[in-house]
Amino acid sequence: MRLTEDRISHLSRQVIDRLYKDDLADFTDEGMALREAKGAFQAYVRAEDEVDSFVRQKIGRLSRRVPEGGREWEILYRKYFEEEFKRRKL
């Protein structure tokens, strides 16, 4: 699922509210805390996009053609995606 800007804003607000409600954090500047939370979500989305591009290129460079959307492609995609995510420690 792709995180849109609205979803990122909503999730960031929920995280900040929950941290405050559970007395896990006090924010002297709530606006800055919200921007930091959004930045963290956006960094994750960018990293996920980079891994997606890398994996698609890797599948495309295989010696045999694997058609996108097929079962084999989906299996390879998930496998390579998880490997690359772990390699990048995300």
C-alpha positions as CSV (number, residue, x, y, z in Angstrom):
1,M,0.0,0.0,0.0
2,R,1.4,3.4,-1.0
3,L,1.4,6.0,1.7
4,T,-0.1,9.3,0.4
5,E,0.7,12.7,2.0
6,D,-2.7,12.6,3.7
7,R,-2.0,9.2,5.2
8,I,1.4,10.2,6.3
9,S,-0.1,13.3,8.1
10,H,-2.8,11.2,9.7
11,L,-0.4,8.5,10.9
12,S,2.0,11.1,12.2
13,R,-0.7,12.8,14.2
14,Q,-1.8,9.5,15.6
15,V,1.8,8.6,16.7
16,I,2.3,12.0,18.3
17,D,-1.1,11.9,20.1
18,R,-0.5,8.3,21.3
19,L,3.0,9.1,22.6
20,Y,1.6,12.1,24.6
21,K,-1.5,10.2,25.8
22,D,0.5,7.2,27.1
23,D,2.9,9.7,28.8
24,L,5.8,8.4,26.8
25,A,6.9,11.8,25.6
26,D,6.3,15.5,26.2
27,F,6.6,17.9,23.3
28,T,7.7,21.5,23.9
29,D,7.0,22.1,20.2
30,E,4.2,19.9,18.9
31,G,4.5,21.3,15.4
32,M,8.2,20.3,15.2
33,A,7.4,16.8,16.6
34,L,4.8,16.4,13.9
35,R,7.2,17.4,11.2
36,E,9.8,14.9,12.6
37,A,7.2,12.1,12.5
38,K,6.2,13.0,9.0
39,G,9.9,13.1,8.0
40,A,10.4,9.6,9.4
41,F,7.4,8.2,7.4
42,Q,8.6,10.0,4.3
43,A,12.1,8.6,4.6
44,Y,10.7,5.1,4.9
45,V,8.5,5.6,1.8
46,R,11.6,6.8,-0.1
47,A,13.6,3.8,1.0
48,E,10.8,1.5,0.1
49,D,10.7,3.1,-3.4
50,E,14.4,2.7,-3.9
51,V,14.2,-1.0,-2.9
52,D,11.3,-1.5,-5.3
53,S,13.3,0.0,-8.2
54,F,16.3,-2.0,-7.3
55,V,14.3,-5.3,-7.2
56,R,12.5,-4.6,-10.5
57,Q,15.9,-4.0,-12.2
58,K,17.3,-7.1,-10.6
59,I,14.5,-9.2,-11.9
60,G,14.8,-7.5,-15.3
61,R,18.5,-8.5,-15.5
62,L,17.9,-12.2,-15.1
63,S,19.1,-14.4,-17.9
64,R,15.6,-15.6,-18.6
65,R,12.6,-13.4,-19.0
66,V,10.2,-13.5,-16.1
67,P,6.9,-11.7,-17.0
68,E,5.7,-9.2,-14.4
69,G,2.5,-10.2,-12.7
70,G,3.1,-13.9,-13.0
71,R,3.5,-16.2,-10.0
72,E,7.3,-16.6,-10.4
73,W,7.7,-12.8,-10.7
74,E,5.8,-12.3,-7.5
75,I,7.8,-14.9,-5.6
76,L,11.1,-13.4,-6.9
77,Y,10.0,-9.9,-6.1
78,R,9.0,-10.7,-2.5
79,K,12.3,-12.7,-2.0
80,Y,14.5,-10.0,-3.4
81,F,12.6,-7.2,-1.7
82,E,12.9,-8.8,1.7
83,E,16.6,-9.6,1.1
84,E,17.4,-6.0,0.1
85,F,15.3,-4.5,3.0
86,K,17.3,-6.7,5.4
87,R,20.6,-5.8,3.7
88,R,19.8,-2.1,4.1
89,K,18.7,-2.7,7.7
90,L,15.3,-1.1,7.2
